[in-house]
Amino acid sequence: MPLLDWSQCPAVESIPGKVSGAWVLRNTRMPVATIFENLEAGANIDDILAWYDGLDRDQVKAVIEFAARSLDTPVASR
């Protein structure tokens, strides 16, 4: 499975020196990977919002929806 191009998701940003340049929710220090790790462990969006102060529901949903839409994108032949 190809890696997602997070630069195409407006809800996230990667800034050198901020959380080691990891993709994070825009204007936060919440790594995108942490959202998916929590979901994989059985959490839902409400859990994540309760556990991590300062997150915006719309941003979290946008990240999940971006990843889901990316699964529908055909991979170019090589």
N, C-alpha and C positions, 0 to 999 in steps of 0.2 A: 504494500500500500504506500503510495507516495506521501511525502510530508505535505501538510497544509501550508499554503502561502498566507500566513497570518497578516502580512502587510496589506492584504485585500479586505481585512475585517476592520471597519471603522471604530469598533468598540475597544480595540486594543492598541498598544504602543510598545515599542522596544527602544529604550534610550540607553546608550552606553553609560555604564556607571550606576544605573538604577536597577537594582536587583540583578546585577551582573549582566545586564542587557537582555534578560529573559523577556518574553512577551507577557505583558501584564494588562489588566483592565485599565483603560485610559484614566489617568489622574489618580491611580492607586498604586500600591505595591503588591497587589494580589496577582501572582503568576497564573496564567491561563491553565497551566498544568495542574495546579492545586484544585481548580474547579473539577477537572476530569478525574483526578485521583479521588476526590470526595464522592463524586457520582458513582465511580466504580466500586467504592466501598459501601454503597447503599444509601448515601445521603440524597436528599432532594433539594430543590432550589431554596425552599423555606429553611431547611437546616443550614445550608451554606450562608444564607443571609443572616441567620441568627448567630452563627459561630464567628463570623468575620464582620466587624463593624465597618461602616462606610461603603459597603457595596451597594450598587444600584441593581434592582431586579432586571431592568431592561438591558443593562450591559451583560449580565450573566446569561440571560435568555438569548441575546444577540450572538454571544460566543458559541453557545450550544447549537443554535440554528445555523450559524456559519459552518460549523463542523458537519452538521447533518446535510446541508446543501452540498458541501464538498464531496460527500459520498456519492451524489448523483451525477457529478461531473465526469464525463468520459475521459479516460487517460489516453493521451496521444500515442499513436504507434511509433515505435522507434525503428 
